[in-house]
């Protein structure tokens, strides 16, 4: 329902309800692997460098 009246409470769900099997969200039993961790660290380093005004660091890929 698209009711634009102010004061109307809106609720959005980001994750599915717990009744859905978690295997549909994360197919790996052990969680995330080393590649995902490295990607997260890489993106965090780039974001921190850009936020501090240093620009994008040149990173060597292995």
matplotlib code that plots the C-alpha trace (Angstrom):
import matplotlib.pyplot as plt

x = [0.0, 1.4, 0.1, 2.2, 0.6, 3.1, 3.2, 2.4, 4.8, 6.8, 8.7, 11.3, 12.9, 16.5, 17.0, 14.6, 12.8, 14.6, 12.2, 14.1, 17.1, 20.3, 21.9, 20.1, 22.0, 25.4, 26.1, 29.4, 29.2, 32.5, 31.5, 33.6, 36.9, 40.3, 39.5, 36.4, 38.5, 41.2, 38.6, 37.1, 40.5, 41.4, 38.2, 38.6, 42.1, 41.0, 38.0, 40.2, 42.8, 40.3, 38.5, 41.7, 42.6, 45.5, 43.9, 43.8, 46.9, 48.7, 48.4, 50.3, 48.1, 49.4]
y = [0.0, 3.4, 5.7, 8.9, 10.2, 11.4, 9.4, 6.2, 3.6, 1.8, -1.4, -2.9, -6.4, -6.8, -10.4, -13.3, -14.6, -17.3, -19.9, -20.0, -22.3, -20.4, -22.6, -20.4, -17.4, -18.8, -22.1, -22.7, -24.4, -22.8, -19.3, -17.1, -18.1, -16.4, -14.9, -13.1, -11.9, -10.5, -8.7, -7.2, -6.0, -4.7, -2.7, -1.4, -0.2, 1.6, 3.2, 4.4, 5.8, 7.7, 9.0, 10.4, 12.1, 10.0, 8.7, 5.1, 3.1, 1.1, -2.5, -5.4, -8.3, -11.7]
z = [0.0, -0.9, 1.7, 1.9, 5.0, 7.6, 10.8, 9.1, 10.3, 7.6, 8.2, 5.9, 6.2, 5.2, 6.1, 5.6, 8.6, 10.7, 9.5, 6.2, 6.1, 6.6, 3.9, 1.3, 2.6, 3.3, 1.5, 3.3, 6.7, 7.9, 7.0, 4.7, 3.3, 3.0, -0.4, 1.1, 4.1, 1.8, -0.3, 2.7, 4.0, 0.6, 0.3, 3.9, 3.2, 0.1, 1.8, 4.8, 2.5, 0.4, 3.5, 5.0, 1.7, 0.8, -2.4, -3.6, -2.6, -5.2, -4.1, -5.5, -6.4, -5.5]

ax = plt.figure().add_subplot(projection="3d")
ax.plot(x, y, z, "-o")
ax.set_aspect("equal")
plt.show()
